[in-house]
Amino acid sequence: MTTTDLPRALVTSMVEDAITAPSMHNAQPWKFVHRTGTDTVELHGDPSREMPREDPDHRALHLGCGAALFNLRVAAAHHGRRAVTRLLPRRDDPWHLADVQMRKDPVDDDLAALRPALRSRHTSRFPFTDERIPPEILDGLQAAALLEGCRLVLPGAWHTDTVMDLVHASELFEAADASVRAEIAAWIRTGAAEEDSAHEGIPSYALGPRQYDVTSPVRDFDIARRATGRPSLRFEKRPLIALLGTTTDTPGDWLEAGQAMQHVLLRATLDGLSTSLMSQPLEWPELRADARDPSSPIGYVHMMIRLGYGPRGRATPRRPVSEVLAFD
């Protein structure tokens, strides 16, 4: 292959699409490398963006990178390339998460069709209405997860109550752990002078309103109340929650789950749904196991996704491509 087969401008454009992916606290824990003379883009995790207290095993980091990997596949299809992915290609380098070969084979039109959702998918921390989601839309979301080797389970009433109990328990765990609260606070952007770059983290406008009651699983990232002007609103009484999981729990599973998560989120966006991600109960080992429905085929839950109709969230900042893409 020559460099004309994968021009720098094309690689840059595809990575610009890839980094619209969600990640824990919008930390954006990814790096991309294109080596001159190849048709392959490498995906690496960025250890400088790890969260030792909330994500000591780097499971959430892999989920975020998996979501960016799925976006890269969508972008490749949009540009007439077929992305052939190899996960964890080097046993001696656990931070080398994937190699993506961009072939000039017939593209996946279904993937290319998701591209408009890349920049319209945003986390919504606002109340959703009680409007029922049609079964055919939910079936489509479950099919999207299956295409990535994962399952999306819609828990029944009793298990939804269990999940909500876990959410509220995790809030108590967090409130009692100063080191976890400090780690979260480091990624919240309220405009204060002492804060780090505005190209990462969760800005105050994306925090959403405060909850008037405690019925919602939406996480309040500003329990220290540093952000001003947030109204208090009532959230839906019976949120629709979907559990995304796999049968095993390895780094490869986490990358597949990240791709499935993003496939579901993009499909939901095109279907007119608003979404928010709920990882808080999954960050505590003593709670995560209870998130699983024992009657489901899921062995391990990797993400809880809240689905519904309501206000769309706003775009959160992204680091410049020059910071996350290297040409070697």
Sine and cosine of phi, psi and omega as CSV:
sin_phi,cos_phi,sin_psi,cos_psi,sin_omega,cos_omega
0.00,0.00,0.54,-0.84,0.08,-1.00
-0.93,-0.37,0.20,-0.98,-0.02,-1.00
-0.90,0.43,-0.36,0.93,0.02,-1.00
-0.94,0.34,-0.32,0.95,0.00,-1.00
-0.96,0.29,-0.44,0.90,0.02,-1.00
-0.64,-0.77,0.98,0.19,-0.08,-1.00
-0.88,0.47,0.46,-0.89,0.01,-1.00
-0.85,0.52,-0.64,0.77,-0.01,-1.00
-0.89,0.46,-0.60,0.80,0.02,-1.00
-0.93,0.36,-0.70,0.72,0.03,-1.00
-0.87,0.49,-0.70,0.71,0.00,-1.00
-0.87,0.50,-0.70,0.72,0.00,-1.00
-0.89,0.46,-0.67,0.74,-0.02,-1.00
-0.93,0.38,-0.62,0.78,0.02,-1.00
-0.94,0.34,-0.57,0.82,0.10,-0.99
-0.84,0.54,-0.63,0.78,0.08,-1.00
-0.94,0.33,-0.65,0.76,-0.07,-1.00
-0.87,0.49,-0.63,0.78,-0.13,-0.99
-0.99,0.15,0.09,1.00,0.17,-0.99
-0.98,0.22,-0.02,1.00,-0.04,-1.00
-0.91,0.40,0.45,-0.89,0.10,-1.00
-0.98,0.20,0.41,-0.91,0.09,-1.00
-0.45,-0.89,0.33,-0.94,-0.05,-1.00
-0.84,0.54,0.85,-0.52,-0.01,-1.00
0.84,0.55,0.38,0.92,-0.02,-1.00
0.81,0.59,0.66,0.75,0.00,-1.00
-0.98,0.21,-0.35,0.93,0.05,-1.00
0.83,0.56,0.90,0.43,-0.17,-0.98
-1.00,0.05,0.74,0.68,-0.10,-1.00
-0.77,-0.64,0.42,-0.91,0.16,-0.99
-0.66,-0.75,0.58,-0.82,0.02,-1.00
-0.85,-0.53,0.58,-0.81,0.02,-1.00
-0.71,-0.70,0.76,-0.65,0.17,-0.99
-0.90,-0.45,0.84,-0.54,-0.02,-1.00
-1.00,-0.06,0.79,-0.62,-0.07,-1.00
-0.80,0.60,0.70,-0.71,0.04,-1.00
1.00,0.07,0.14,0.99,0.02,-1.00
-0.84,-0.54,0.23,-0.97,0.08,-1.00
-0.95,-0.31,0.43,0.90,-0.12,-0.99
-0.87,-0.50,0.67,-0.74,0.12,-0.99
-0.93,-0.36,0.78,-0.62,0.03,-1.00
-1.00,-0.07,0.61,-0.80,0.11,-0.99
-0.92,-0.40,0.79,-0.62,0.03,-1.00
-0.82,-0.57,0.53,-0.85,0.18,-0.98
-0.99,0.17,0.45,-0.89,-0.03,-1.00
-0.95,-0.32,0.98,-0.21,-0.06,-1.00
-0.90,0.43,-0.29,0.96,0.02,-1.00
-0.95,0.31,-0.15,0.99,-0.04,-1.00
-0.91,-0.41,0.33,0.94,0.05,-1.00
-0.96,0.28,0.33,-0.95,0.00,-1.00
-0.81,-0.58,1.00,-0.06,-0.15,-0.99
-0.87,0.49,-0.54,0.84,-0.05,-1.00
-0.99,0.15,-0.71,0.71,-0.09,-1.00
-1.00,0.00,-0.40,0.92,-0.10,-1.00
-0.64,-0.77,0.86,0.51,-0.10,-0.99
-0.90,0.43,-0.46,0.89,0.00,-1.00
-1.00,-0.03,-0.05,1.00,-0.01,-1.00
0.93,0.37,0.39,0.92,0.04,-1.00
-0.91,0.42,-0.74,0.67,0.00,-1.00
-0.91,0.42,-0.57,0.82,0.06,-1.00
-0.88,0.48,-0.69,0.72,0.04,-1.00
-0.90,0.43,-0.61,0.79,0.02,-1.00
-0.88,0.48,-0.72,0.69,0.01,-1.00
-0.89,0.46,-0.68,0.73,0.02,-1.00
-0.92,0.39,-0.57,0.82,0.08,-1.00
-0.89,0.45,-0.62,0.78,0.05,-1.00
-0.90,0.44,-0.66,0.75,0.05,-1.00
-0.91,0.42,-0.59,0.81,0.05,-1.00
-0.89,0.46,-0.68,0.74,0.03,-1.00
-0.90,0.44,-0.68,0.74,0.05,-1.00
-0.85,0.52,-0.62,0.78,0.03,-1.00
-0.89,0.46,-0.62,0.78,0.05,-1.00
-0.91,0.42,-0.66,0.75,0.05,-1.00
-0.89,0.46,-0.71,0.70,-0.01,-1.00
-0.89,0.46,-0.64,0.77,0.03,-1.00
-0.87,0.49,-0.70,0.71,0.02,-1.00
-0.88,0.47,-0.64,0.77,0.03,-1.00
-0.87,0.49,-0.58,0.82,-0.04,-1.00
-1.00,-0.06,0.24,0.97,0.09,-1.00
0.99,0.16,0.38,0.92,0.02,-1.00
-0.89,-0.46,0.48,-0.88,0.10,-0.99
-0.96,-0.28,0.86,-0.50,-0.04,-1.00
-1.00,0.07,0.87,-0.49,0.07,-1.00
-0.96,-0.28,0.90,-0.44,-0.20,-0.98
-0.96,-0.29,0.69,-0.73,0.14,-0.99
-0.85,-0.53,0.90,-0.44,-0.03,-1.00
-1.00,0.10,0.59,-0.80,0.10,-1.00
0.73,0.69,0.89,0.46,-0.14,-0.99
-0.96,0.29,-0.26,0.97,-0.05,-1.00
-0.79,-0.62,0.88,-0.47,0.01,-1.00
-0.92,0.40,-0.45,0.89,-0.04,-1.00
-1.00,0.09,-0.03,1.00,-0.02,-1.00
-0.66,-0.75,1.00,-0.01,-0.04,-1.00
-0.93,0.37,-0.25,0.97,0.03,-1.00
-1.00,0.08,-0.17,0.99,0.11,-0.99
-1.00,0.07,0.99,-0.15,-0.23,-0.97
-1.00,0.03,-0.53,0.85,-0.05,-1.00
-0.27,-0.96,0.49,-0.87,0.24,-0.97
-0.92,-0.40,0.73,-0.68,-0.03,-1.00
-0.84,-0.55,0.95,-0.32,0.03,-1.00
-1.00,0.04,0.77,-0.64,-0.05,-1.00
-0.98,-0.18,0.99,-0.12,-0.06,-1.00
-1.00,-0.06,0.43,-0.90,0.05,-1.00
-1.00,-0.05,0.66,0.75,0.05,-1.00
-1.00,0.03,0.16,-0.99,0.11,-0.99
-0.81,0.58,0.72,-0.70,-0.11,-0.99
-1.00,0.03,0.26,-0.97,0.07,-1.00
-1.00,0.04,0.97,-0.25,-0.05,-1.00
-0.90,0.45,-0.52,0.86,0.02,-1.00
-0.91,0.42,-0.62,0.78,0.07,-1.00
-0.92,0.39,-0.72,0.70,-0.02,-1.00
-0.86,0.52,-0.55,0.83,-0.03,-1.00
-0.92,0.40,-0.32,0.95,-0.01,-1.00
-0.99,0.14,-0.20,0.98,-0.14,-0.99
-0.85,0.53,-0.63,0.78,0.03,-1.00
-0.86,0.52,-0.39,0.92,-0.03,-1.00
-0.99,0.16,-0.21,0.98,-0.07,-1.00
-0.84,0.54,-0.67,0.74,-0.07,-1.00
-0.98,-0.19,0.02,1.00,0.09,-1.00
-0.95,-0.30,-0.15,0.99,0.07,-1.00
-0.99,0.14,0.89,-0.45,0.05,-1.00
-0.64,-0.77,0.56,-0.83,0.05,-1.00
-0.91,0.41,0.75,-0.67,0.02,-1.00
-0.93,-0.36,0.90,-0.44,0.07,-1.00
-0.97,-0.24,0.62,0.78,0.01,-1.00
-0.93,-0.36,0.29,-0.96,0.06,-1.00
-0.90,0.43,0.59,-0.81,0.12,-0.99
-0.97,-0.23,0.36,-0.93,0.04,-1.00
-0.98,0.20,0.09,-1.00,0.04,-1.00
-1.00,-0.02,0.16,0.99,0.01,-1.00
-0.88,0.48,0.72,-0.69,-0.05,-1.00
-0.98,0.22,0.69,-0.73,0.06,-1.00
-0.99,0.13,0.79,-0.61,-0.02,-1.00
-0.85,0.53,0.61,-0.79,-0.01,-1.00
-0.84,0.55,-0.57,0.82,-0.05,-1.00
-0.92,0.39,-0.50,0.86,0.07,-1.00
-0.94,0.34,-0.69,0.72,0.03,-1.00
-0.89,0.45,-0.62,0.78,0.06,-1.00
-0.87,0.49,-0.65,0.76,0.02,-1.00
-0.91,0.42,-0.60,0.80,0.03,-1.00
-0.93,0.38,-0.64,0.77,0.04,-1.00
-0.92,0.40,-0.59,0.80,0.04,-1.00
-0.92,0.40,-0.60,0.80,0.03,-1.00
-0.88,0.48,-0.67,0.74,0.03,-1.00
-0.90,0.43,-0.66,0.75,0.00,-1.00
-0.89,0.46,-0.57,0.82,0.02,-1.00
-0.87,0.48,-0.42,0.91,0.00,-1.00
-0.98,-0.19,0.23,0.97,0.06,-1.00
0.99,0.16,0.33,0.94,-0.03,-1.00
-0.80,-0.60,0.11,-0.99,0.04,-1.00
-0.83,-0.56,0.62,-0.79,0.09,-1.00
-0.91,-0.41,0.92,-0.40,-0.08,-1.00
-0.96,-0.29,0.72,-0.70,0.06,-1.00
-0.98,-0.20,0.98,-0.22,-0.11,-0.99
-0.92,0.38,0.50,-0.87,0.08,-1.00
-0.97,0.26,-0.07,-1.00,-0.12,-0.99
-0.87,0.50,-0.71,0.71,-0.08,-1.00
-0.92,0.40,-0.61,0.79,-0.03,-1.00
-0.97,0.22,-0.51,0.86,0.12,-0.99
-0.87,0.50,-0.67,0.74,0.05,-1.00
-0.88,0.48,-0.63,0.78,0.04,-1.00
-0.89,0.46,-0.70,0.71,0.01,-1.00
-0.88,0.47,-0.68,0.73,0.03,-1.00
-0.89,0.46,-0.62,0.78,0.06,-1.00
-0.88,0.47,-0.62,0.78,0.02,-1.00
-0.92,0.40,-0.62,0.78,0.05,-1.00
-0.86,0.51,-0.74,0.68,-0.04,-1.00
-0.94,0.35,-0.56,0.83,0.06,-1.00
-0.91,0.41,-0.64,0.77,0.01,-1.00
-0.91,0.41,-0.53,0.85,0.08,-1.00
-0.89,0.46,-0.64,0.77,0.03,-1.00
-0.93,0.36,-0.65,0.76,0.04,-1.00
-0.86,0.50,-0.71,0.70,-0.03,-1.00
-0.90,0.44,-0.69,0.73,-0.03,-1.00
-0.89,0.46,-0.44,0.90,-0.05,-1.00
-1.00,-0.03,-0.05,1.00,-0.08,-1.00
-0.88,-0.48,0.98,-0.22,-0.07,-1.00
-0.90,0.43,-0.56,0.83,-0.03,-1.00
-0.93,0.36,-0.58,0.82,0.07,-1.00
-0.93,0.38,-0.69,0.72,0.02,-1.00
-0.88,0.48,-0.62,0.79,0.01,-1.00
-0.92,0.38,-0.62,0.78,0.02,-1.00
-0.90,0.43,-0.67,0.75,0.04,-1.00
-0.90,0.43,-0.72,0.69,-0.05,-1.00
-0.86,0.52,-0.49,0.87,-0.01,-1.00
-0.92,0.40,-0.29,0.96,-0.03,-1.00
-0.95,-0.32,0.10,1.00,0.03,-1.00
-1.00,-0.10,0.71,-0.70,-0.07,-1.00
-0.89,-0.45,0.96,-0.28,0.00,-1.00
-0.96,-0.30,0.01,1.00,-0.04,-1.00
1.00,-0.06,0.07,1.00,0.00,-1.00
-0.93,0.37,0.53,-0.85,-0.10,-0.99
-0.89,0.45,-0.51,0.86,-0.08,-1.00
-0.99,0.14,-0.05,1.00,-0.06,-1.00
-0.98,0.21,0.37,-0.93,-0.01,-1.00
-0.98,0.18,-0.29,-0.96,-0.08,-1.00
-0.77,0.64,0.62,-0.79,0.06,-1.00
-0.99,0.11,0.07,1.00,-0.01,-1.00
-1.00,0.00,0.11,0.99,-0.06,-1.00
-0.49,-0.87,0.15,-0.99,0.01,-1.00
0.99,0.16,-0.05,-1.00,-0.06,-1.00
-0.97,-0.24,0.92,-0.40,0.02,-1.00
-0.96,0.28,0.37,-0.93,-0.09,-1.00
-0.87,0.49,-0.53,0.85,-0.03,-1.00
-0.93,0.37,-0.30,0.95,-0.01,-1.00
-1.00,-0.09,-0.01,1.00,-0.04,-1.00
-0.95,0.30,-0.42,0.91,-0.05,-1.00
0.98,0.21,0.03,-1.00,0.00,-1.00
-0.97,0.25,0.31,-0.95,0.14,-0.99
-0.97,0.24,0.41,-0.91,-0.01,-1.00
-0.99,0.11,0.75,-0.67,0.06,-1.00
-0.95,0.32,-0.48,0.87,0.05,-1.00
-0.74,-0.67,-0.29,-0.96,-0.05,-1.00
-0.86,-0.52,0.57,0.82,-0.04,-1.00
-1.00,0.06,-0.29,0.96,-0.17,-0.99
-0.99,-0.11,0.55,-0.84,0.10,-0.99
-1.00,0.10,0.06,1.00,-0.03,-1.00
-0.93,0.37,0.77,-0.63,-0.07,-1.00
-0.98,0.20,0.71,-0.71,0.10,-1.00
-0.99,-0.11,0.96,-0.27,-0.05,-1.00
-0.98,0.18,-0.09,1.00,-0.06,-1.00
-0.88,-0.47,0.83,0.55,-0.01,-1.00
-0.94,0.35,-0.30,0.95,0.08,-1.00
-0.99,0.16,-0.11,0.99,0.04,-1.00
0.84,0.54,0.75,0.66,0.07,-1.00
-0.99,0.10,-0.47,0.88,0.01,-1.00
-1.00,0.08,0.76,-0.65,-0.03,-1.00
-0.98,-0.19,0.33,-0.94,0.11,-0.99
0.98,0.18,0.24,0.97,0.03,-1.00
-1.00,0.08,0.84,-0.54,0.02,-1.00
-0.96,0.27,0.24,-0.97,0.10,-0.99
-0.95,-0.31,0.79,-0.61,-0.05,-1.00
-0.73,-0.68,0.40,-0.92,0.11,-0.99
-0.99,0.12,0.66,-0.75,0.04,-1.00
-0.97,-0.24,0.17,-0.98,-0.03,-1.00
-0.87,0.50,0.61,-0.79,-0.05,-1.00
-0.97,0.26,-0.58,0.81,-0.03,-1.00
-0.83,-0.55,0.98,0.17,-0.01,-1.00
-0.90,0.44,0.57,-0.82,0.10,-1.00
-1.00,0.03,0.89,-0.46,-0.07,-1.00
-0.89,-0.46,0.70,-0.71,0.10,-1.00
-0.89,-0.46,0.64,-0.76,-0.01,-1.00
-0.95,-0.31,0.82,-0.57,-0.01,-1.00
-0.97,-0.25,0.80,-0.61,-0.05,-1.00
-0.41,-0.91,0.02,-1.00,0.00,-1.00
-0.70,-0.71,0.17,-0.99,-0.01,-1.00
-0.99,0.15,-0.46,0.89,0.04,-1.00
-0.84,-0.54,0.03,-1.00,-0.21,-0.98
-0.67,-0.74,0.92,0.40,-0.03,-1.00
-0.89,-0.45,0.25,-0.97,0.07,-1.00
-0.81,0.58,-0.59,0.81,0.07,-1.00
-0.90,0.44,-0.64,0.77,0.07,-1.00
-0.88,0.47,-0.64,0.77,-0.02,-1.00
-0.90,0.44,-0.64,0.77,0.04,-1.00
-0.92,0.40,-0.64,0.77,0.05,-1.00
-0.91,0.42,-0.64,0.77,0.01,-1.00
-0.91,0.42,-0.60,0.80,0.06,-1.00
-0.89,0.45,-0.63,0.78,0.06,-1.00
-0.92,0.39,-0.68,0.74,0.03,-1.00
-0.89,0.45,-0.68,0.73,0.03,-1.00
-0.83,0.56,-0.73,0.68,-0.03,-1.00
-0.94,0.35,-0.59,0.81,0.06,-1.00
-0.87,0.49,-0.70,0.71,0.02,-1.00
-0.90,0.45,-0.70,0.72,-0.04,-1.00
-0.91,0.42,-0.67,0.75,0.01,-1.00
-0.93,0.37,-0.66,0.75,0.04,-1.00
-0.88,0.47,-0.69,0.73,0.01,-1.00
-0.88,0.47,-0.64,0.77,0.01,-1.00
-0.88,0.47,-0.71,0.70,0.03,-1.00
-0.91,0.40,-0.44,0.90,0.03,-1.00
-0.99,0.10,0.06,1.00,0.07,-1.00
1.00,0.04,0.20,0.98,-0.01,-1.00
-1.00,-0.02,0.42,-0.91,0.22,-0.98
-0.97,-0.23,0.47,-0.88,-0.10,-1.00
-0.63,-0.78,0.43,-0.90,0.22,-0.98
-0.58,-0.82,0.49,-0.87,-0.05,-1.00
-0.98,-0.17,0.61,-0.79,-0.05,-1.00
-0.78,-0.63,0.96,-0.27,0.01,-1.00
-0.92,-0.40,-0.11,0.99,-0.16,-0.99
-0.81,0.59,-0.76,0.65,0.00,-1.00
-0.92,0.39,-0.39,0.92,-0.06,-1.00
-0.99,0.15,-0.13,0.99,0.01,-1.00
-1.00,0.08,-0.11,0.99,0.00,-1.00
-0.90,-0.44,0.92,-0.40,-0.05,-1.00
-0.81,0.58,-0.56,0.83,-0.03,-1.00
-0.95,0.30,-0.22,0.98,0.03,-1.00
-0.95,-0.31,-0.50,0.86,-0.14,-0.99
-0.86,0.51,-0.67,0.74,-0.04,-1.00
-0.88,0.48,-0.52,0.85,-0.03,-1.00
-0.97,0.23,-0.19,0.98,0.02,-1.00
-0.95,0.31,-0.36,0.93,-0.04,-1.00
-0.98,0.22,0.70,-0.72,0.14,-0.99
-0.99,0.16,0.90,-0.45,-0.06,-1.00
-0.88,0.47,-0.28,0.96,0.01,-1.00
-1.00,-0.02,-0.03,1.00,-0.05,-1.00
-0.99,-0.16,0.30,-0.95,0.02,-1.00
-0.98,0.20,-0.04,1.00,0.01,-1.00
-0.96,0.26,0.79,-0.61,0.09,-1.00
-1.00,0.01,-0.57,0.82,-0.05,-1.00
-0.64,-0.77,0.77,-0.64,0.04,-1.00
-1.00,0.01,0.76,-0.65,-0.01,-1.00
-0.95,-0.31,-0.44,0.90,0.00,-1.00
-0.40,-0.91,0.58,-0.81,0.17,-0.99
-0.95,-0.31,0.76,-0.65,-0.06,-1.00
-0.87,-0.49,0.83,-0.56,0.07,-1.00
-1.00,-0.03,0.78,-0.63,-0.09,-1.00
-0.84,-0.54,0.56,-0.83,0.08,-1.00
0.17,-0.99,-0.09,-1.00,0.05,-1.00
-0.96,-0.28,0.75,-0.66,-0.03,-1.00
0.13,-0.99,-0.12,-0.99,-0.03,-1.00
-0.86,0.51,0.65,-0.76,0.11,-0.99
-0.98,0.20,0.57,-0.82,0.10,-1.00
-0.96,0.28,0.20,-0.98,0.04,-1.00
-0.99,-0.13,0.39,-0.92,0.02,-1.00
-0.90,0.44,0.69,-0.73,0.11,-0.99
-0.99,-0.13,0.38,-0.93,-0.12,-0.99
-0.92,0.39,0.40,-0.92,0.06,-1.00
-0.76,-0.65,0.55,-0.83,0.08,-1.00
-0.91,0.41,0.51,-0.86,0.06,-1.00
-0.86,0.51,0.55,-0.84,0.01,-1.00
-0.84,0.55,-0.55,0.84,-0.01,-1.00
-0.86,0.50,-0.37,0.93,0.01,-1.00
-1.00,0.06,-0.33,0.94,-0.10,-0.99
-0.88,-0.47,-0.08,1.00,-0.03,-1.00
-0.84,-0.55,0.78,-0.62,0.05,-1.00
-0.84,-0.54,0.61,-0.79,0.12,-0.99
-0.95,-0.32,0.84,-0.54,-0.11,-0.99
-0.92,-0.40,0.00,0.00,0.00,0.00
